[in-house]
Amino acid sequence: MQLTASQKKAYTLIEIEKLMQQTGRSLKNYSDIQLPTANELQELGNRLINEELNYDRDILKEELQNILKNINPEQKKAYDAIMESVDNGHGKQIFVEGRGGTGKTYQWKAVTTKLRSEGKIVLAVASCAIAALLILGGRTAHSRFKIPINITDESICEIKQGTHLAEQLKKTSVIIWDEAPMANKKCFEVLGKSLRDIFRFTNLNINEKPFGGMTVVLGGDFKQILPVVPKGRREHIVSASVKRSYLWNHFEIFKLTKNMRLTYMPNDTKKKKEVNEFAEWILNIGDGKTASDEGDEWIQIPRDLIQDKGNDPRETIVNSIYPNLP
């Protein structure tokens, strides 16, 4: 595990002190030696902080060079904005919007690799577990920030001052939240309140800053899954979206439009055409351009995407999904 310079110093002095105590002596008798502070000792024992610093920085620096060679101009623009906010302590709120295949996950990889190679802490979360698995060190937002399941306007994250999680958040440079449109707006508002509470002793104007002045990056596609509201109608679902939160006005929007999946596909013209047509069809659904003859609420599905049910529909489905199943 890699340690910061202060952690290495504290750890070394602790080991020396143990050896000296065996001979009846102590480092406290040497006034010219600066002993570890209480904060340094606490940080050294903070498992959450140590886990987020447990990356090989040299390997990450090499990996970053390859990532930046393949990043496109749209991704680079968002990347630079995030780095500027972190490096200068601006505490901006940034939303990276893009449909599937435009490189949002690659964007997160660029940011996390850059900051972790510098020994900084990045907390990468997602609204669902599958999306969290795509990000190195990713977790669900509810798990990471202790967000209540049954959330209300009065809810707050279960993070107490002085705990390892609170101290970890104080040392965090940026929070990345993928698939943000899936989460209820109250999740972001609760996290914002909790961060302001955690940072209230470090900044007198903390209540005026969203998320306690921390750089927060959200990402996702509003044409995909929106928050689930039990028994809710369209207006209730839209109202639960992060776009309806008082926090939304603070976000700077960056849009990714280039389909990066086509870029990295083999030189198979036919296959690329099929993937591109499917991507355009999905995009048209989100734009409401695929209405069928049955009306605007119905979607016309291309024939090649429909599976004939055959004599045994269940067997047909199984054979289609698992063609090589014995």
C-alpha positions in Angstrom: 0.0 0.0 0.0 1.3 3.5 -0.9 1.3 6.1 1.8 1.5 9.8 1.7 4.6 11.6 2.9 3.0 12.6 6.2 1.8 9.0 6.7 5.2 7.6 6.0 6.8 10.0 8.5 4.2 9.2 11.2 4.5 5.4 10.6 8.3 5.5 10.8 8.3 7.5 14.0 5.8 5.2 15.6 8.0 2.2 14.8 11.1 4.0 16.2 9.1 4.9 19.3 8.2 1.3 19.9 11.8 0.2 19.7 13.0 3.0 22.0 10.4 2.2 24.6 11.9 -1.3 24.9 15.1 0.3 26.2 13.2 2.7 28.5 13.6 5.7 26.3 11.2 7.8 24.2 11.3 10.3 21.3 9.6 12.8 23.6 13.0 13.4 25.2 14.3 14.8 21.9 12.9 18.3 21.4 14.3 18.6 17.9 12.2 15.7 16.6 8.7 16.7 15.5 6.3 14.0 16.6 3.2 13.0 14.6 0.1 15.1 15.3 -3.2 13.7 16.5 -4.6 14.2 13.0 -1.7 12.4 11.3 -2.1 9.4 13.7 -5.9 9.4 13.1 -5.3 9.5 9.3 -2.8 6.6 9.5 -5.4 4.5 11.1 -8.3 5.4 8.8 -8.9 2.4 6.7 -11.2 4.2 4.3 -8.6 6.8 3.5 -5.8 4.2 3.1 -8.0 2.2 0.7 -8.5 5.2 -1.6 -4.7 5.9 -1.6 -3.8 2.3 -2.3 -2.9 2.8 -6.0 0.4 2.4 -7.8 0.9 6.0 -8.9 3.7 5.2 -11.4 1.5 2.7 -13.2 -1.4 5.2 -13.2 0.8 7.9 -14.7 1.8 5.6 -17.6 -1.8 4.6 -18.1 -2.9 8.2 -18.1 -0.6 9.0 -21.1 -2.4 6.4 -23.2 -5.8 7.6 -22.0 -5.2 11.2 -23.0 -4.0 10.1 -26.4 -7.4 8.6 -27.2 -9.6 11.2 -25.6 -11.8 13.1 -28.0 -12.3 17.0 -27.9 -15.6 16.8 -26.2 -14.2 14.6 -23.4 -11.1 16.7 -23.2 -13.2 19.8 -22.6 -15.1 18.2 -19.7 -11.9 16.7 -18.4 -10.2 20.2 -18.3 -13.1 21.8 -16.5 -13.1 19.1 -13.8 -9.3 19.4 -13.4 -9.5 23.2 -13.2 -12.2 23.0 -10.5 -10.2 20.4 -8.4 -6.8 22.1 -8.8 -8.0 25.6 -8.0 -10.5 24.5 -5.3 -13.5 26.1 -7.1 -15.9 23.4 -6.0 -17.9 23.4 -9.2 -20.8 21.2 -10.1 -20.5 19.5 -13.5 -22.9 17.3 -15.4 -21.6 15.2 -18.3 -24.5 14.2 -20.5 -24.3 11.6 -23.3 -26.2 8.7 -24.7 -24.8 5.1 -24.5 -21.5 4.7 -26.3 -20.3 8.3 -26.2 -17.6 7.5 -23.7 -18.8 8.6 -20.3 -17.1 5.6 -18.6 -13.9 6.5 -20.4 -14.3 10.1 -19.1 -14.5 8.8 -15.5 -11.4 6.7 -16.2 -9.4 9.7 -17.3 -10.4 11.8 -14.3 -9.8 9.0 -11.7 -6.5 7.9 -13.2 -5.2 11.5 -13.3 -6.1 12.4 -9.7 -5.2 9.0 -8.2 -1.8 9.2 -9.9 -1.3 12.4 -7.9 -2.2 10.8 -4.6 -5.7 12.4 -4.4 -8.9 10.8 -3.3 -11.7 10.3 -5.8 -15.0 8.8 -4.7 -16.6 7.1 -7.7 -20.2 6.0 -7.3 -23.2 5.1 -9.4 -27.0 4.9 -8.9 -26.9 1.1 -9.6 -24.5 -1.7 -8.9 -23.9 -2.7 -12.5 -22.8 0.8 -13.4 -20.6 1.0 -10.3 -18.7 -2.1 -11.4 -17.6 -0.3 -14.6 -15.6 2.2 -12.6 -12.4 1.2 -10.7 -13.1 1.5 -7.0 -16.8 2.2 -7.8 -19.6 1.6 -5.3 -23.3 2.5 -5.2 -24.1 5.9 -3.9 -26.3 4.7 -1.2 -23.6 2.4 0.1 -20.8 4.9 -0.1 -22.6 7.9 1.4 -25.1 6.1 3.8 -28.1 7.6 2.0 -31.4 6.4 3.6 -33.5 4.1 1.5 -36.8 5.7 2.5 -35.8 9.2 1.9 -37.7 12.4 2.8 -37.1 16.1 2.7 -35.8 15.9 6.3 -33.4 13.0 5.7 -29.7 13.2 6.0 -26.8 10.8 5.3 -25.9 8.7 8.3 -22.4 10.2 8.6 -21.3 11.5 12.0 -18.6 14.1 12.6 -15.2 12.5 13.5 -15.9 9.1 11.9 -13.6 7.6 9.3 -16.1 8.3 6.5 -16.4 12.0 7.5 -12.6 12.3 7.6 -12.4 10.6 4.2 -14.8 13.0 2.7 -12.8 16.0 4.1 -9.8 14.7 2.1 -11.8 13.9 -1.1 -10.9 16.0 -4.2 -14.0 15.1 -6.3 -17.1 12.9 -6.2 -18.1 11.3 -9.5 -21.7 10.0 -9.7 -22.6 7.9 -12.8 -26.1 7.2 -14.0 -27.3 10.2 -12.0 -30.6 10.6 -13.8 -31.8 7.3 -12.2 -31.6 8.7 -8.7 -34.2 10.7 -7.0 -33.4 14.4 -6.6 -33.6 14.0 -2.8 -30.5 11.8 -2.9 -28.4 14.7 -4.1 -30.0 17.2 -1.8 -29.5 14.9 1.2 -25.8 14.4 0.2 -25.5 18.2 -0.2 -26.8 18.8 3.3 -24.6 16.2 4.8 -21.4 17.6 3.1 -22.3 21.1 4.3 -22.6 19.7 7.9 -19.3 17.9 7.6 -17.4 20.9 6.3 -19.1 23.6 8.5 -16.0 23.8 10.8 -13.6 24.3 7.9 -15.4 27.1 6.0 -17.5 29.9 7.5 -19.4 30.4 4.2 -20.2 26.7 3.8 -24.0 27.1 3.8 -23.7 29.2 0.7 -22.0 26.5 -1.3 -23.6 23.4 -2.9 -22.2 20.1 -1.6 -20.1 22.0 0.9 -17.8 23.4 -1.7 -16.7 20.1 -3.1 -16.3 19.4 -6.8 -19.2 17.1 -7.8 -19.4 15.5 -11.2 -22.6 13.8 -12.3 -23.2 11.9 -15.5 -25.8 10.0 -17.4 -28.5 10.2 -20.1 -32.0 11.6 -19.3 -33.4 9.6 -22.2 -32.7 6.4 -20.3 -34.1 5.3 -17.0 -35.5 8.0 -14.7 -36.2 7.7 -11.0 -38.7 5.0 -10.0 -41.7 6.5 -8.2 -44.0 3.7 -6.9 -47.5 4.2 -8.4 -46.3 7.5 -9.7 -47.5 9.0 -13.0 -45.3 10.8 -15.6 -45.5 14.2 -13.8 -44.3 12.5 -10.5 -41.4 10.9 -12.2 -40.3 14.1 -13.9 -40.7 16.0 -10.7 -38.3 13.5 -8.9 -35.6 14.1 -11.5 -32.4 15.9 -10.5 -33.3 18.6 -13.1 -36.2 19.6 -10.8 -33.8 20.0 -7.8 -32.8 23.4 -6.5 -29.2 22.2 -7.1 -29.6 21.9 -10.8 -29.0 25.6 -11.5 -25.5 25.2 -10.1 -24.4 22.6 -12.7 -22.4 23.3 -15.8 -23.4 21.0 -18.6 -21.0 19.2 -21.0 -22.4 17.0 -23.8 -20.8 14.0 -25.4 -22.2 13.3 -28.8 -19.6 11.2 -30.7 -20.3 7.4 -30.7 -16.9 6.1 -29.5 -18.0 2.4 -29.8 -17.9 2.8 -33.6 -14.4 4.2 -33.4 -13.0 1.1 -31.6 -14.8 -1.5 -33.6 -12.9 -3.8 -36.1 -12.8 -2.6 -39.8 -16.1 -4.4 -40.6 -18.2 -2.0 -42.6 -21.3 -4.1 -42.4 -21.0 -4.5 -38.6 -20.3 -0.8 -38.1 -23.4 0.0 -40.2 -25.6 -2.3 -38.1 -24.3 -0.8 -34.8 -24.7 2.7 -36.1 -28.3 2.1 -37.2 -29.2 0.5 -33.9 -27.6 3.5 -32.0 -29.6 5.9 -34.2 -32.8 4.0 -33.6 -32.3 4.1 -29.8 -31.6 7.9 -30.1 -34.8 8.4 -32.2 -36.8 6.6 -29.5 -35.6 9.2 -27.0 -36.4 12.0 -29.4 -39.9 10.6 -30.0 -39.3 10.0 -33.7 -40.2 6.3 -33.8 -44.0 6.4 -33.5 -45.8 3.5 -35.2 -49.1 3.5 -37.2 -50.8 2.7 -33.8 -50.1 6.1 -32.4 -47.4 8.3 -30.8 -47.3 6.1 -27.7 -46.2 3.0 -29.7 -42.8 2.3 -31.0 -42.1 0.7 -34.4 -39.5 -2.1 -33.8 -37.3 -3.1 -36.8 -38.0 -6.6 -38.0 -34.4 -7.8 -37.5 -34.8 -7.2 -33.7 -37.9 -9.3 -33.4 -37.6 -13.0 -32.5 -40.3 -15.3 -34.0 -41.9 -17.3 -31.1 -41.9 -20.6 -33.0 -43.7 -23.7 -31.6 -42.2 -23.3 -28.1 -41.7 -19.6 -27.2 -39.7 -20.4 -24.1 -37.3 -22.7 -26.0 -37.0 -20.1 -28.7 -35.9 -17.4 -26.2 -33.4 -19.7 -24.5 -31.8 -20.8 -27.8 -31.6 -17.2 -28.9 -29.9 -16.0 -25.8 -27.7 -19.2 -25.3 -27.2 -20.6 -28.8 -24.4 -23.0 -27.7 -26.2 -24.3 -24.6 -26.1 -28.2 -24.7 
